[in-house]
Amino acid sequence: MNDDFDKFLSIDNFPASQLKVKGSKFVAHAFPVSNQGDVKKFIDQTKKKFFDATHHCFAYRIRSNDQILVKIGDAKEPKGTAGEHILSGIKAKNLFNILVVVTRYFGGTKLGKGGLSRTYHQSAKDVLEKCRIVEKSLSEEYSIVFPISLVGKVSQILDKFDAEVLKRDLKSEGRMKIRSRLSQSQRLKEALIETTGGQIKFG
């Protein structure tokens, strides 16, 4: 399997943009997210901040280890006029682990389905242009337990594979919680087994 299968493009900033059309104001925000808990948190924050707005439409796309999560929300705008056009902007940039929320203040003039669709798409496009795009990779977290005498050898292998040590306990035995790139996890585990002569447990 290609070592790059776990790589994807995402963002690492929180940009905002604003667009006015026929009296209505559209405020767009983009958020880096990694799970549905993040999505709920940022949507709730947006609704609280702009509590007097008419609509809070959104789209998100999240890549996890075994699936891609996608969802849109039209927030009582006419069906098909908001969320899917926000999502199309995300897909055009090939971004994952991102949430875009477009908040609308109704200005008194109806835009029609076509006008709404174009405006929500433009709002998403504008905020996505302000995103700082970065390359990320899927990862796996697991625990390892090994004889304390082998801590030096284990640390060398972890460094070789650029694995991140999240927790460590080096008292009577070596205990670590580590994170490694998904594409390298199997080879890392095999290297640890070989280096420790099989004296390692994974959890």
Backbone as a ProteinNet text record, in pm:
[ID]
protein_1_A
[PRIMARY]
MNDDFDKFLSIDNFPASQLKVKGSKFVAHAFPVSNQGDVKKFIDQTKKKFFDATHHCFAYRIRSNDQILVKIGDAKEPKGTAGEHILSGIKAKNLFNILVVVTRYFGGTKLGKGGLSRTYHQSAKDVLEKCRIVEKSLSEEYSIVFPISLVGKVSQILDKFDAEVLKRDLKSEGRMKIRSRLSQSQRLKEALIETTGGQIKFG
[TERTIARY]
84.1	0	87.7	49.4	124.3	132	251	270.2	194.6	146.3	76.3	-75.4	-123.4	-268.1	-334.1	-256.4	-314.3	-303.2	-251.7	-236.1	-360.1	-388.6	-499.8	-476.8	-552.2	-541.9	-649.5	-609.5	-703.4	-663.2	-714.3	-679.7	-633.5	-560.9	-517	-543.1	-637.8	-675.6	-827.4	-877	-1020.6	-1065.7	-1065.3	-1097.8	-1247	-1277.6	-1415.9	-1424.7	-1542.6	-1565.8	-1709.5	-1738.3	-1872.9	-1914.7	-2042.4	-2095.9	-2235.1	-2264.6	-2397.4	-2463.5	-2586.7	-2663	-2806.1	-2848.4	-2985.3	-3032.8	-2946	-2982.7	-2953.1	-2941.3	-2907.2	-2755.7	-2717.2	-2575.3	-2542.6	-2437.4	-2392.6	-2253.2	-2240.7	-2112.8	-2065.8	-1952.8	-1901.9	-1781.4	-1777.5	-1663.6	-1620	-1490.5	-1436.1	-1362.2	-1381	-1320.6	-1249.3	-1128.5	-1066.8	-1132.4	-1175.3	-1242.5	-1185.8	-1197.4	-1150.5	-1257.1	-1369.8	-1476.8	-1608.1	-1717.1	-1848.3	-1869	-1790.9	-1794.1	-1744	-1637.1	-1585.8	-1690.7	-1757.1	-1859.1	-1968.9	-2020.2	-2127.9	-2082.4	-1959.7	-1907.3	-1902.9	-1850.6	-1835.9	-1970.1	-2060	-2192.7	-2265.2	-2256.5	-2320	-2260.7	-2127.6	-2062.1	-2108.8	-2122.6	-2165.8	-2308.6	-2396.1	-2535.4	-2545.2	-2460.2	-2462.7	-2410.2	-2303.8	-2243.7	-2336.9	-2400.5	-2491.1	-2635	-2675.2	-2804.5	-2923.1	-2902.9	-3013.4	-3019.6	-2936.8	-2935.8	-3055.1	-3085.1	-3200	-3169.1	-3050.5	-3013.7	-2865.8	-2834.2	-2695.2	-2678.6	-2641	-2626.4	-2482.2	-2462.9	-2327.7	-2303.7	-2177.8	-2136.3	-2003.6	-1984.1	-1853.2	-1814.3	-1683.9	-1629.6	-1512	-1524.4	-1423.6	-1372	-1242.6	-1181.8	-1130.3	-1182.7	-1133.6	-1063	-1016	-934.2	-1006.1	-1137.1	-1206.5	-1325.4	-1346.3	-1460.9	-1448.2	-1535.5	-1544.7	-1684	-1689.1	-1815.4	-1849.5	-1968.1	-2012.6	-2154.3	-2180.2	-2316	-2336.3	-2459.8	-2495.3	-2618.9	-2638.1	-2755.2	-2805.2	-2931.9	-2989.6	-3055.5	-3072.3	-3125.6	-3252.9	-3345.1	-3476.4	-3473.2	-3358.3	-3357.4	-3422.3	-3470	-3527.6	-3430.3	-3481.2	-3396.7	-3308.2	-3181.7	-3087.9	-3026.5	-3053.7	-3001.6	-2878.9	-2846.3	-2739.9	-2631.4	-2662.3	-2560.7	-2483.3	-2552.7	-2482.6	-2389.8	-2422.5	-2336.6	-2215.9	-2232.2	-2116.8	-2024	-2084.8	-2005.6	-1931.2	-1993.4	-1926.4	-1799.2	-1800.8	-1680.1	-1569.8	-1608.8	-1511.2	-1450.6	-1535.5	-1488.2	-1398.8	-1430.6	-1349.8	-1205.9	-1189.3	-1055.7	-995.3	-1073.7	-1031.1	-988.6	-1069.9	-1037.3	-1116.1	-1052.7	-1115.5	-1094.3	-1168.5	-1159.4	-1181.4	-1289.3	-1324.3	-1475.4	-1515.2	-1655.2	-1667	-1765.7	-1794.4	-1937.8	-1953.4	-2085.3	-2109.2	-2222.7	-2260	-2385.6	-2370.5	-2478.9	-2544	-2676.2	-2746.6	-2835.8	-2824.7	-2918.1	-3008.1	-3134	-3226.6	-3249.9	-3239.5	-3249.8	-3382.9	-3479.3	-3612.3	-3648.1	-3546.9	-3572.2	-3537.3	-3633.9	-3608.7	-3516.2	-3423.3	-3324.9	-3364	-3464.7	-3501.2	-3402.3	-3441.5	-3354.6	-3221.3	-3226.3	-3102.1	-3010.5	-3067.9	-2987.8	-2928.2	-3007.2	-2955.9	-2842	-2861.6	-2759.3	-2627.9	-2636.4	-2514.8	-2448.1	-2529.3	-2472.7	-2407.7	-2472	-2410.6	-2282.1	-2283.3	-2161.3	-2051.3	-2085.2	-1984.8	-1933.6	-2022.1	-1980.5	-1878.6	-1908.1	-1814.2	-1682.6	-1691.4	-1570	-1483.4	-1548.1	-1472.7	-1397.3	-1464.1	-1396.6	-1290.7	-1314.8	-1215.5	-1089	-1103.2	-985.4	-894.7	-952.1	-874.2	-815.4	-848	-798.8	-650	-581	-440.7	-439.5	-410	-419.7	-290.7	-305.8	-191.4	-214.5	-106.7	-116.3	-115.4	-211	-218.4	-219.1	-212.1	-214.7	-297.4	-359.3	-432.8	-334.6	-375.8	-285.8	-356.6	-278	-329.5	-264	-343	-291	-303.3	-199.3	-204.3	-98.5	-111.6	-18.8	79.3	198.9	298.7	353.7	382.6	441.8	560.9	675.6	798.9	892.4	993	1087.9	1160.3	1178.3	1239.6	1381.5	1446.9	1584.4	1592.5	1478.4	1477.4	1430.8	1420.5	1366.1	1450.1	1580.7	1668.1	1641.3	1633.8	1609.3	1470.6	1371	1234.8	1229.6	1295.4	1295.7	1360.8	1466.2	1532.6	1438.8	1362.4	1268	1157.2	1106.6	1001.8	1051.1	1175.4	1233.7	1248.8	1289	1309.8	1180.5	1068.3	939.1	862.5	929.6	866.5	736.2	732.1	613.7	614.6	496.3	483.2	447.4	522.1	494.3	397.8	276.3	174	181.6	214.4	230.8	342.3	411.4	515.6	523.7	551.3	568.9	683.9	798.4	918.5	962.2	871.6	902.8	948.4	863.8	904.2	913.2	836.1	841.3	812.9	843.1	818.8	674.8	608.4	471.6	462.6	412.6	398.1	268.6	210.3	100.6	157.5	146.6	210.8	111.2	149.2	70.1	163.4	121.6	202.7	115.1	176.6	102.1	42.3	-80.4	-150.3	-73.5	-13.3	58.4	184.5	233.4	357.5	336.2	212.1	187	229.2	194.3	226.2	376.9	449.4	595.3	660	603.8	655.6	638.1	520.6	494.9	588.8	609	699.7	842.1	884.3	1019.1	1034.1	929.5	934.8	940.1	864.8	867.3	1005.6	1064.7	1198.2	1302.7	1298.5	1397.8	1392.2	1270.6	1255.6	1255.8	1275.9	1272.7	1137.4	1034.2	897.6	853.7	938.5	904.2	827	727	647.4	499.8	414.6	270.9	204.8	105.2	33	-109.5	-159.8	-295.4	-366
-119.8	0	125	226.3	350.2	417.3	465.8	528.3	660	714	841.6	825.5	701.5	681.8	751.8	778	838	990.6	1049.9	1194.7	1262.7	1383.4	1460.1	1608.7	1693.1	1837.8	1886.1	1976.4	2034	2179.5	2239.8	2377.9	2385.2	2493.1	2509	2650.7	2721	2852.3	2864	2978.6	2999.2	3125.7	3124.2	3246.2	3277.2	3402.6	3448.3	3541.4	3548.3	3641.2	3689.4	3796.1	3853.7	3895.9	3875.8	3907.3	3965.8	4073.1	4132.9	4124.2	4076.6	4063.7	4108.1	4214.4	4265	4280.4	4336.4	4363.1	4251.7	4128.8	4016.8	4011.9	3979.4	3967.5	3820.7	3773.4	3635.2	3636.7	3576	3569.7	3423.9	3398.9	3261.5	3240.4	3124.1	3084.2	2943.1	2920.4	2786	2742.1	2615.5	2561.6	2429.1	2409.6	2276.7	2185.3	2068.2	1974	1834.3	1749.2	1612	1509.7	1555.1	1461.8	1540	1465.4	1529.6	1611.6	1580.2	1661.6	1802.8	1812.4	1943.8	2020	1948.4	2011.1	2073.3	1995	2045	2166.6	2161	2271	2400.7	2394.7	2516.4	2567.1	2476.7	2521.6	2589.3	2529.2	2588.5	2726	2736.8	2865	2971.6	2930.8	3025.4	3071.7	2977.9	3014.2	3107.3	3084.1	3168.4	3308.4	3316.1	3445.1	3527.5	3460.6	3530.1	3485.8	3504.1	3453.4	3517.2	3636.7	3708.6	3687.9	3595.5	3568.9	3482.4	3482.5	3408.3	3260.6	3231.2	3093.8	3069.5	2944.3	2900.6	2772.9	2787.1	2671.5	2622.1	2492.9	2438.2	2316.8	2282.2	2156.3	2117.2	1987.7	1942	1812	1789.1	1664.5	1622.8	1506.3	1456.7	1321.1	1307	1178.8	1113	994.2	916	794	706.1	594.6	500.6	485	385.6	439.9	572	626.2	776.5	829	972.9	1016.5	1110.9	1161.5	1293	1299.9	1420	1453.5	1580.4	1621.3	1767	1799.7	1936.4	1976.3	2106.5	2156.7	2283.7	2285.8	2402.8	2500.3	2458.9	2548.2	2620.4	2544.3	2594.1	2688.2	2700	2762	2661.2	2705.6	2609.5	2495.9	2373.4	2255.6	2266.1	2235.2	2234.3	2369.1	2471.6	2605.1	2644.2	2569.6	2615.4	2511	2408.8	2312.9	2247.6	2203.5	2131.6	2224.6	2354.1	2449.5	2489	2485.2	2502.4	2381.8	2263.2	2140.1	2135.6	2184.1	2180.4	2264.6	2373.7	2454.6	2379.6	2305.6	2224.6	2118.1	2052	1946.4	2003.2	2122.9	2184.8	2207.5	2231.8	2250.8	2118	2010.4	1876.6	1877.6	1940.5	1953.3	1854.8	1811.1	1722.9	1781.8	1727.3	1773.3	1924.1	1964.3	2105.6	2122.5	2226.1	2266.4	2409.7	2435.8	2572.7	2605.4	2713.6	2760.8	2897.6	2911.2	3040.3	3090.3	3200.8	3261.7	3371.9	3368.8	3468.2	3557.2	3687.1	3785.2	3828.5	3795.6	3826.7	3977.2	4030.3	4174.8	4223.9	4132.5	4175.2	4145.5	4116.5	4085	3938.7	3863.1	3722.5	3711.1	3617.7	3600.8	3492.8	3412.1	3302.1	3187.7	3070.8	2953.7	2971.9	3024.6	3044.8	3143.6	3253.4	3353.9	3303.1	3227.2	3169.2	3071.8	2985.5	2886	2953.7	3055.7	3126.2	3197.3	3255.9	3332.4	3242.1	3131.2	3038.9	2979.1	2949.7	2897.6	3003	3127.9	3234.3	3260.4	3253.9	3274.4	3168.9	3043.5	2935.6	2955.5	2991.2	3012	3122.3	3231.1	3344.5	3305.7	3234.7	3199.5	3092.2	3003.7	2899.8	2958.6	3071.2	3138.5	3193	3214.8	3267.2	3156.9	3032.2	2920.4	2896.8	2863.9	2824.3	2671.2	2624	2481.1	2409.6	2298	2219.4	2071.9	1999.2	1855.3	1784.5	1695.6	1617.8	1469.6	1387.1	1243.3	1173.5	1063.9	982.4	916.5	896.9	838.4	732.1	655.6	551.6	569	555.3	563.7	428.1	386.8	261.2	263.4	169.3	160.7	47.2	62.9	-44	-64.4	-189.8	-227	-317.3	-289.6	-362.6	-358.1	-446.6	-443.7	-309.7	-257.5	-125.9	-123.2	-236.7	-242.4	-213.6	-219.9	-200.8	-61.3	29.7	162.7	235.8	217.9	284.9	237.5	106.1	48.6	86.8	82.2	118.2	264.8	352	495	520.7	445	459.7	425.4	317.8	277	380.9	431.2	533.5	657.9	697.5	813.7	787.4	667.3	631.7	646	612.5	619	748.2	842.6	971.6	952.3	851.7	828.6	926.4	972.6	1068.6	996.1	1023.1	964.6	1057.6	1010.5	1091.3	1082.2	963.5	939.9	839.5	851	752.3	728	604.3	563.7	463.8	506.4	422.9	383.5	320.4	277	131.5	39.2	-101.2	-162.1	-107.6	-151.2	-31.4	-46	63.9	63.6	174.5	190.2	321.8	315.7	436.2	431.3	548.2	562.8	641.8	586.8	650	675.2	765.6	794.5	786.6	713.4	702.6	715.7	749.6	757.2	620.7	621.1	496.4	410.2	473	397.1	330.9	376.3	321.9	234.6	227.9	157.7	12	-58.8	-201	-224.5	-147.1	-162.7	-123.4	-22.1	18.3	-94.1	-153.9	-263.5	-381	-412.8	-522.6	-492.1	-366	-326.6	-333.5	-296.1	-303.1	-447.7	-534.3	-677.1	-734.8	-700.6	-752.7	-699.8	-569.4	-505.9	-558.4	-587.7	-633.6	-786.5	-854.4	-1000.1	-1053	-978.6	-1023	-985.6	-913.2	-878	-744.5	-732.8	-611.1	-645.8	-572	-593.8	-467.4	-484	-370.6	-368.3	-248.3	-235.7	-115.1
0	0	0	-75.7	-84.1	52.9	88.1	218.9	232.8	121.4	126.3	135.7	149	151.8	269.9	374.6	494.7	497.7	391.3	387.7	329.6	377	323.2	350.9	280.9	299	395.1	484.5	579.4	604	710.5	744.2	888.8	921.1	1061	1113	1048.2	1099.7	1103.6	1149.7	1169.2	1096.1	963.8	889.1	887.3	853.4	840.2	719.9	660.8	550.5	557.7	485.9	489.2	349	319.3	187.7	205.3	131.7	137.1	0.6	-2.2	-126.2	-100.3	-166.5	-156.9	-11.6	68.4	207	304.2	255.8	343.6	365.2	485.7	518.9	545.4	481.6	497.1	559.4	676.7	747.6	748.6	687.1	675.9	766.6	830.1	913.7	875.6	877.9	855.2	981.7	1017.2	1138.4	1108.6	1161	1153.6	1256.4	1215.5	1305.3	1282.3	1383.5	1368.3	1401.5	1457.7	1491.6	1502.6	1521.1	1526.9	1653.8	1757.2	1877.8	1850.3	1771.6	1731.7	1651.4	1560.3	1476	1562.1	1655.1	1741.7	1821.2	1872.9	1953.9	1873.2	1751.4	1672.4	1618	1583.7	1540.6	1656.9	1775.6	1893.3	1926.1	1913.4	1940	1841.4	1714.8	1611.4	1637.1	1671.5	1700	1820.6	1919.8	2039.4	2008.6	1929.6	1895.7	1808.1	1709.9	1618.3	1647.4	1771.2	1818.8	1748.4	1692.7	1630	1478.5	1425.7	1281.4	1241.8	1113	1061.4	1038.6	983.7	949.4	979.6	1012.3	1029.5	946.8	821.4	732.5	737.4	710.6	726.4	636.7	628.8	566.4	628.7	646.1	693.2	624.5	622.9	566.5	653.9	713.7	807.5	760.2	757.8	723.7	851	879.1	992.4	934.8	1021.9	974.6	880.1	894	812.8	735	739.3	667.3	648.7	562.5	541.7	585.8	678.1	730.9	662.2	604.8	534.3	578.3	605.2	639.5	601.5	561.3	529.5	609.4	626.8	696.5	630.9	591.4	525.3	622	747.3	851.9	808.8	750.1	708.6	587.7	521.4	389.3	294.1	175.7	80.6	51.7	50.1	34.3	-90	-70.7	-182.4	-214.6	-133.3	-165.5	-84.2	18.7	108.5	131.8	213.2	256	143.3	39	-68.5	-146.3	-150	-220.5	-135.8	-4.7	84.4	69.4	66.5	53.1	-79.2	-185.4	-316	-314.5	-236	-222.3	-149.5	-46.6	27.9	-62.9	-140.3	-230.2	-340.3	-386.3	-491.9	-446.1	-317.3	-259.5	-212.6	-222.6	-178	-31.5	52.3	193.8	278.7	386.7	483.8	623.6	719.2	858.6	866.2	800.5	794.5	805.3	876.5	889.3	840.9	756.9	713.7	753.8	828.4	870.6	807	740	681.6	752.7	822.6	898.9	815.2	809.1	728.3	814.1	788.2	841.1	725.3	732.3	624.1	615.2	492.7	474.7	422.7	411.1	370.2	226.1	143.1	2.4	-24.1	-74.6	-104.7	-225.3	-219.1	-325.6	-425.5	-391.3	-479.8	-466	-512	-496.9	-568.8	-689.3	-763.7	-695.3	-647.8	-580.2	-450.8	-376.1	-252	-280	-378.5	-412.2	-449.8	-533.6	-576.2	-459.1	-371.6	-261.1	-156.4	-124.5	-28.1	-84.9	-215.1	-277.2	-273.3	-303.9	-302.9	-162	-63.3	76.2	118	82.6	114.7	41	-86	-165.9	-106.5	-63.3	-7.3	119.4	210	335.1	311.4	215.7	186.7	124.4	54.8	-0.9	109.3	226.6	338.8	426.3	395.8	476.4	453.9	560.2	550	537.3	419	389.4	429	499	545	511.8	505.8	483.9	618.9	637.6	761.1	725.8	826.6	802.2	909.4	871.6	966.8	1062.2	1184.9	1283.9	1366	1437.5	1526.1	1662.6	1767.1	1903.3	1971.5	2042.1	2115.9	2225.4	2318.2	2431.5	2410.4	2464.8	2461.2	2602.1	2633.9	2762.3	2733.6	2797.9	2767.8	2889.2	2896.5	3007.9	3014.2	3133.8	3150.5	3094.2	3089.9	3039.1	2889.4	2820.8	2675.5	2634.7	2731.1	2700.6	2595.7	2600.6	2503.9	2361.9	2343.6	2210.8	2158.9	2249.1	2209.2	2165.6	2240.7	2207.7	2072.7	2041	1911.4	1796.3	1813.3	1708.6	1693	1804.3	1798.4	1727.1	1754.4	1687.3	1537.4	1501.8	1361.4	1281.5	1343.6	1275.1	1305.4	1373.3	1408.7	1485.2	1570	1653.5	1769.7	1806.4	1915.8	2044.9	2150.6	2281.4	2355.3	2379.1	2444.3	2596.4	2647	2790.3	2809.4	2922.8	2953.5	3102.8	3138.5	3277.9	3278.8	3333.1	3328.2	3469	3540.9	3677.2	3676.2	3719	3723.8	3584.1	3489.6	3350.2	3261.2	3134.1	3041.3	2993.1	3010.4	2960.7	2884.5	2763.2	2682.8	2603.2	2585.7	2490.4	2374.5	2254.1	2139.5	2027.2	1939.5	1819.6	1699.6	1597.4	1477.1	1353.8	1242.3	1117.2	1084.8	1037.1	1008.8	909.8	810.3	707.5	760.8	877.3	931.8	1054.8	1103.1	1229	1225.7	1120	1113.7	1113.1	1033.7	1028.4	1161.1	1226.8	1357.2	1458.9	1460.5	1553.8	1527.7	1401.9	1366.7	1410.8	1394.3	1435.7	1587.1	1660.3	1806.4	1854.2	1789.2	1825.6	1802.6	1687.8	1655.1	1752.3	1780.1	1866.7	2010.3	2057.1	2195.8	2206	2095	2096.9	2138.1	2100.2	2133	2273.9	2345.9	2484.8	2492.2	2412.8	2412.9	2392.9	2459.8	2448	2396.4	2312.1	2254.5	2308.4	2335.5	2384.3	2328.4
[MASK]
+++++++++++++++++++++++++++++++++++++++++++++++++++++++++++++++++++++++++++++++++++++++++++++++++++++++++++++++++++++++++++++++++++++++++++++++++++++++++++++++++++++++++++++++++++++++++++++++++++++++++++

